[in-house]
Amino acid sequence: MDEIIRVENLSKTFDSVAAVDGLTFSVRKGEVFGIVGPDGAGKTTTMRLLTSIMDPTSGDAWVAGHHIVKESEQVKENIGYMSQRFGLYEDLSVMENIHFYGDIFSVPRKGRAEKIDRLLSFSNLAPFKKRLAGNLSGGMKQKLGLVCALIHTPRVLFLDEPTNGVDPVSRRDFWRILGQLLHEQVTILVSTAYLDEAERCHRIGLIHKGKMLASGSPKEVKTMMQGAILEVRSSQPRRAFDCLRQKLRSGYPSLFGDRIHVVAEDSEKTSQEIKTLLKDEDLSLAGIRTVEPSLEDVFVSVLGQNRESHSHDDS
């Protein structure tokens, strides 16, 4: 297996709070690996450690064959990094920003114009070369950030929640561009809180409170789901969800728009209990059916199992 990122027992503590807690995983050359988790899970800290911006409290990691602490300069030469607040200069034009990053990374002037043209055309920014970065839409700023991170042809691209707060069309566009990058053998490590985006990764790691809960392909991670998913429909979804959250003996209810998902180990028994609880509260039930689990369901289920095992440990 051709590993381009190797992480071994990596930890980072801030004032006795573990932001990253013993992470171990690897990323293969030419794949998209997604670090998936809610806000505060430790995604950004992991990115900062792997890009040699910050030193770990303990543990080791290698990126493109270089140790993140002992060979931090070589790590930086081999990577592109787009942080959540990527440092674009709003009073410079699209073209000026790209040249600025080209100069920072010592991209030779010879051949630079062709390279920029290629990056502009595949990101659809060519018509906006002269526009000030400050006048671009959110989605276009993200694309410009990506072009600046790619100007020196990195072997590994780190993207920290790159589509956060961007409209759905721009998000789709952005992922299409990432797909094109894979043909050029760029390895991508992306963090996201959007579980639909995680489905687009070759492999993912579910992270919560700095710990890796599960990893594998999205399909493999879904098989870690214990039990089935019941989809409950009611004309009062919020009230029905509150009722089930408080009174359901087993299963972890979560609300998806106007549907409630319940993780059930015994579908028959849980269905019966749901019907009784909603009836007792005079809440309508439009239907219950078993559905394919989404990654979000898996996350809720794995977190629930984790909490349960910790409460048994404490008792």
C-alpha positions as CSV (number, residue, x, y, z in Angstrom):
1,M,0.0,0.0,0.0
2,D,1.5,3.3,-1.1
3,E,0.9,5.6,2.0
4,I,1.5,9.3,1.5
5,I,0.2,10.3,5.0
6,R,0.9,8.1,8.0
7,V,-0.4,9.2,11.4
8,E,0.6,7.3,14.6
9,N,-1.0,8.0,18.0
10,L,-1.1,11.8,17.3
11,S,-2.3,14.0,20.2
12,K,-2.6,17.7,20.9
13,T,-3.6,19.0,24.3
14,F,-4.6,22.6,25.1
15,D,-4.7,23.4,28.8
16,S,-5.4,19.7,29.7
17,V,-8.1,19.5,27.0
18,A,-7.3,16.9,24.3
19,A,-8.3,18.5,21.0
20,V,-6.7,15.5,19.2
21,D,-6.6,12.3,21.1
22,G,-4.4,9.4,19.9
23,L,-5.3,9.5,16.2
24,T,-3.9,6.7,14.0
25,F,-4.7,6.4,10.3
26,S,-3.1,6.5,6.9
27,V,-4.0,8.0,3.5
28,R,-3.0,6.3,0.3
29,K,-1.5,8.1,-2.7
30,G,-4.1,9.4,-5.1
31,E,-7.2,9.1,-2.9
32,V,-9.6,11.5,-1.2
33,F,-9.7,10.8,2.5
34,G,-12.4,12.6,4.5
35,I,-12.1,13.6,8.2
36,V,-15.8,13.8,9.1
37,G,-17.2,15.2,12.3
38,P,-19.2,17.9,14.0
39,D,-17.8,21.3,15.0
40,G,-15.3,21.0,17.8
41,A,-14.4,17.4,16.9
42,G,-10.7,18.2,16.3
43,K,-10.7,18.4,12.5
44,T,-8.9,21.8,12.2
45,T,-6.3,20.9,14.9
46,T,-5.6,17.6,13.0
47,M,-5.1,19.6,9.8
48,R,-2.8,22.1,11.5
49,L,-0.7,19.3,12.9
50,L,-0.3,17.5,9.6
51,T,0.6,20.7,7.7
52,S,3.4,21.4,10.3
53,I,1.8,24.6,11.4
54,M,1.6,23.3,15.0
55,D,3.6,20.7,16.9
56,P,1.8,17.8,18.5
57,T,1.9,17.1,22.2
58,S,2.8,13.5,21.5
59,G,2.8,11.0,18.6
60,D,4.2,11.1,15.1
61,A,3.1,11.7,11.5
62,W,4.7,11.7,8.1
63,V,3.5,13.5,5.0
64,A,5.0,12.7,1.6
65,G,7.7,10.8,3.5
66,H,8.7,13.7,5.8
67,H,8.2,13.9,9.5
68,I,5.9,16.8,10.5
69,V,8.2,18.1,13.2
70,K,11.7,17.1,12.3
71,E,11.2,17.9,8.6
72,S,8.5,20.6,8.7
73,E,10.0,22.7,5.8
74,Q,10.0,19.7,3.4
75,V,6.4,18.9,4.4
76,K,5.4,22.5,3.5
77,E,7.1,22.2,0.1
78,N,5.1,19.2,-0.8
79,I,1.6,20.3,0.3
80,G,-1.1,22.8,-0.5
81,Y,-3.3,23.9,2.4
82,M,-6.6,25.7,2.3
83,S,-7.7,26.7,5.8
84,Q,-11.3,27.7,6.7
85,R,-10.3,31.3,6.4
86,F,-8.0,31.2,3.4
87,G,-5.8,34.3,3.2
88,L,-6.9,35.9,0.0
89,Y,-6.1,39.6,-0.5
90,E,-9.4,41.2,-1.1
91,D,-7.9,44.4,-2.7
92,L,-5.9,42.3,-5.2
93,S,-7.4,40.9,-8.4
94,V,-7.8,37.2,-9.1
95,M,-4.6,37.2,-11.2
96,E,-2.6,39.2,-8.6
97,N,-3.6,36.8,-5.8
98,I,-2.4,33.8,-7.9
99,H,0.9,35.5,-8.8
100,F,1.4,36.4,-5.2
101,Y,1.1,32.8,-4.1
102,G,3.2,31.7,-7.1
103,D,6.0,34.0,-5.8
104,I,5.6,32.7,-2.2
105,F,6.1,29.2,-3.4
106,S,8.9,30.2,-5.9
107,V,7.0,28.9,-8.9
108,P,9.4,29.6,-11.9
109,R,8.1,32.4,-14.2
110,K,8.9,30.1,-17.1
111,G,5.8,28.0,-17.7
112,R,3.8,29.8,-15.0
113,A,1.4,31.5,-17.4
114,E,0.4,28.1,-19.0
115,K,-0.1,26.6,-15.6
116,I,-2.3,29.6,-14.4
117,D,-4.3,29.3,-17.6
118,R,-5.0,25.7,-17.0
119,L,-6.0,26.3,-13.3
120,L,-8.2,29.2,-14.3
121,S,-10.0,27.2,-17.0
122,F,-10.6,24.1,-14.9
123,S,-12.0,26.2,-12.0
124,N,-14.0,28.4,-14.5
125,L,-12.4,31.6,-13.2
126,A,-10.9,32.6,-16.5
127,P,-13.6,35.3,-17.2
128,F,-12.9,36.9,-13.8
129,K,-9.1,37.3,-14.0
130,K,-9.3,41.1,-13.4
131,R,-12.0,41.1,-10.8
132,L,-10.9,42.1,-7.2
133,A,-11.0,39.1,-4.9
134,G,-13.2,41.1,-2.5
135,N,-15.9,41.3,-5.2
136,L,-16.2,37.5,-5.7
137,S,-19.0,35.4,-4.4
138,G,-18.4,32.9,-1.6
139,G,-18.1,29.9,-4.1
140,M,-15.7,31.8,-6.4
141,K,-13.5,32.8,-3.4
142,Q,-13.3,29.1,-2.5
143,K,-12.2,28.3,-6.1
144,L,-9.6,31.1,-6.1
145,G,-8.3,29.7,-2.7
146,L,-8.0,26.3,-4.3
147,V,-6.1,27.7,-7.4
148,C,-3.7,29.5,-5.0
149,A,-3.2,26.3,-3.0
150,L,-2.4,24.4,-6.3
151,I,-0.1,26.8,-8.0
152,H,3.0,25.0,-6.9
153,T,1.7,21.5,-7.9
154,P,1.5,20.0,-4.4
155,R,1.6,16.2,-3.9
156,V,-0.9,16.4,-1.0
157,L,-3.8,18.9,-0.7
158,F,-5.2,19.7,2.7
159,L,-8.7,21.3,2.7
160,D,-10.3,22.3,6.0
161,E,-14.1,22.4,5.5
162,P,-13.6,24.0,2.1
163,T,-17.4,24.3,1.3
164,N,-18.6,25.5,4.7
165,G,-21.2,28.2,4.1
166,V,-21.1,27.9,0.3
167,D,-24.3,27.4,-1.7
168,P,-25.1,23.8,-2.9
169,V,-24.4,24.5,-6.6
170,S,-20.9,25.9,-5.7
171,R,-20.3,22.9,-3.4
172,R,-21.1,20.5,-6.3
173,D,-18.8,22.5,-8.6
174,F,-16.0,22.4,-6.0
175,W,-16.2,18.6,-5.7
176,R,-16.2,18.3,-9.5
177,I,-12.9,20.2,-9.6
178,L,-11.5,17.9,-6.8
179,G,-12.5,14.9,-9.0
180,Q,-10.4,16.3,-11.8
181,L,-7.4,16.7,-9.5
182,L,-7.3,13.0,-8.8
183,H,-6.4,12.3,-12.5
184,E,-3.2,14.3,-11.7
185,Q,-2.4,12.0,-8.8
186,V,-2.9,14.7,-6.2
187,T,-3.9,13.1,-2.8
188,I,-6.6,15.1,-1.0
189,L,-7.3,15.2,2.8
190,V,-10.5,17.0,3.3
191,S,-12.4,17.8,6.5
192,T,-16.1,18.3,6.4
193,A,-19.2,18.4,8.6
194,Y,-21.4,17.6,5.6
195,L,-22.1,13.9,5.5
196,D,-23.3,14.0,1.9
197,E,-19.8,15.2,1.0
198,A,-18.2,12.3,2.9
199,E,-20.0,9.9,0.5
200,R,-17.8,11.3,-2.3
201,C,-14.5,10.3,-0.5
202,H,-12.7,7.0,-1.2
203,R,-12.3,6.5,2.6
204,I,-13.4,8.4,5.7
205,G,-12.6,8.7,9.4
206,L,-15.4,9.6,11.7
207,I,-13.9,11.8,14.4
208,H,-15.5,13.0,17.7
209,K,-13.8,14.8,20.6
210,G,-10.4,14.2,18.9
211,K,-10.8,10.4,18.7
212,M,-11.3,8.3,15.6
213,L,-14.6,6.4,16.1
214,A,-14.5,4.5,12.8
215,S,-12.8,4.5,9.4
216,G,-13.0,2.8,6.0
217,S,-14.9,3.4,2.8
218,P,-18.3,5.0,3.2
219,K,-19.8,1.6,2.4
220,E,-17.7,-0.2,5.0
221,V,-18.5,2.4,7.6
222,K,-22.2,1.9,7.0
223,T,-21.8,-1.8,7.8
224,M,-20.7,-0.8,11.3
225,M,-24.2,0.2,11.9
226,Q,-25.7,-2.0,14.6
227,G,-29.4,-2.6,14.0
228,A,-31.7,-1.1,11.4
229,I,-32.9,2.4,10.7
230,L,-36.6,3.1,11.1
231,E,-37.9,6.2,9.4
232,V,-40.9,7.7,11.3
233,R,-43.2,10.2,9.6
234,S,-45.5,12.5,11.5
235,S,-47.4,15.7,10.7
236,Q,-45.8,17.1,13.9
237,P,-42.2,15.9,13.4
238,R,-40.6,18.2,16.0
239,R,-43.0,17.2,18.8
240,A,-42.9,13.6,17.8
241,F,-39.1,13.7,17.9
242,D,-39.1,15.4,21.4
243,C,-41.5,12.7,22.6
244,L,-39.3,9.8,21.3
245,R,-36.1,11.3,22.5
246,Q,-37.4,11.6,26.0
247,K,-39.4,8.3,26.3
248,L,-38.1,5.8,23.9
249,R,-36.3,3.1,25.9
250,S,-33.8,2.0,23.2
251,G,-32.6,3.5,19.9
252,Y,-31.2,6.9,19.2
253,P,-33.8,9.2,17.5
254,S,-32.5,12.0,15.2
255,L,-34.4,14.5,13.2
256,F,-33.8,14.8,9.4
257,G,-36.0,17.6,8.1
258,D,-39.6,16.3,8.6
259,R,-38.5,12.7,9.1
260,I,-37.3,11.0,12.3
261,H,-34.7,8.3,12.1
262,V,-34.5,5.7,15.0
263,V,-31.7,3.2,15.3
264,A,-33.4,0.0,16.3
265,E,-31.9,-3.4,17.3
266,D,-35.3,-5.0,17.2
267,S,-37.3,-3.3,14.5
268,E,-40.6,-5.0,15.3
269,K,-40.4,-4.2,19.0
270,T,-39.2,-0.6,18.6
271,S,-41.9,0.1,15.9
272,Q,-44.6,-1.1,18.4
273,E,-43.1,1.1,21.1
274,I,-43.0,4.2,18.8
275,K,-46.7,3.6,17.8
276,T,-47.7,3.4,21.5
277,L,-45.7,6.4,22.6
278,L,-47.1,8.7,19.9
279,K,-50.6,7.5,20.4
280,D,-50.4,8.2,24.1
281,E,-49.3,11.8,23.3
282,D,-52.0,12.3,20.7
283,L,-49.4,12.7,18.0
284,S,-50.1,11.6,14.5
285,L,-48.2,8.8,12.8
286,A,-48.1,8.9,9.0
287,G,-45.9,5.8,8.7
288,I,-42.9,3.8,9.8
289,R,-40.6,2.0,7.5
290,T,-37.0,0.5,7.4
291,V,-34.6,2.6,5.3
292,E,-31.0,2.3,4.1
293,P,-28.7,4.0,6.8
294,S,-27.0,7.2,5.8
295,L,-23.6,8.2,7.1
296,E,-25.4,10.5,9.5
297,D,-27.3,7.6,11.0
298,V,-24.0,5.7,11.4
299,F,-22.5,8.6,13.2
300,V,-25.5,8.9,15.6
301,S,-25.4,5.2,16.2
302,V,-21.6,5.0,16.8
303,L,-21.8,8.0,19.2
304,G,-24.6,6.4,21.0
305,Q,-22.7,3.1,21.4
306,N,-19.7,5.1,22.6
307,R,-21.7,6.9,25.2
308,E,-23.2,3.7,26.4
309,S,-19.8,2.0,26.8
310,H,-18.4,5.0,28.7
311,S,-21.4,5.0,31.1
312,H,-20.8,1.3,31.8
313,D,-17.1,2.0,32.4
314,D,-18.0,4.8,34.8
315,S,-20.5,2.7,36.8
